[in-house]
C-alpha cells in the first residue's frame, strides 16, 4: 500500500501535498486519528493540494479516521494561537 509522504517540502521550503508523487503546494490540512492507536484528542495530519484533497479525505473517512479538513492557513493560524 502506498502511504502519503508527510515530510515533503518544495524547493522553496513550502509544504507540499502528501499524495504519493505529488509535488504541488499544500492548501489543505486533513486532521485524522486512528482510534485503535491514538488517544481521542491526538491529531495526525496529511497535507493536500486542491487536486488530491477529496481522494485523501475519502481514504481517511472510509476508515473512520478523518476528523477535520481545514485550509493550511487556518491550521497554521490556530497553531499560533495555542
N, C-alpha and C positions, 0 to 999 in steps of 0.2 A: 504494500500500500504506500502511496506517495503522500507524505505529510508536508504541510506548508513549512517554508523556511521562515522562521520568526526573527532572525537576527540580521537580515539583509539591510544594507543602506546603499543609496545610489552614490555615484562618484562625488556628488556634492554633499554627501552626508545625510541627505533626506531619507526618511524611512520609505521602504518600498513594499509593494504588495507581497503577502505571504504565499500566494498561489505559486505552485512549483513552476519555475522557469520564467515567471513574470518579473519584469524589471521596472514596471510602471510605478510612479509615485503613489504612496498610500494616501487614501482620502478618508477611509472608514476604519474604525476600531470595532472588532467583534469580541465582546467580552463573554467568556464562557467558563464553565466549571463542570468537571466530571464528578458527580456526587459520590461515586464509589471510591474516589481517590482524594477529593478535596473537601475541606470544611465548607459549609454553605456560603460564608462571606468571601471566600477566596475567589479571585477573578484572574484567569489567564487571558491572554489576548492574541488574536491574529489581526493582521492588518490587511486591508483590501483596497484595490483600485475600484473605480466605478464598474469596470467590466466583470470583475470576479466577486463582487460583494454578494450577489444573490447565490452563486454557487457555493461559496464558503459558508454563508449563513445557513443554507439548506443542509449542508453536510453536518453542521453542528446541531441544528434544530431537530432533524430527524432522530438524532440520538438523545435528545432532551438536554443537551449541553448549553445551548445558546441562551444567554441571559440578557444581553443588551447589544444594540448596534448604534453607535454614535459617530459623528464626524471626528476625525483626528484632532481638529482644532478644539472641539468641545471636550474631548478626553484630556488633552493637554491643559486646557483651562481649568478643568475640575481637579486635576492632579496638582496644579499650582495653588489651588485654594486649600488643599489639605495640609 
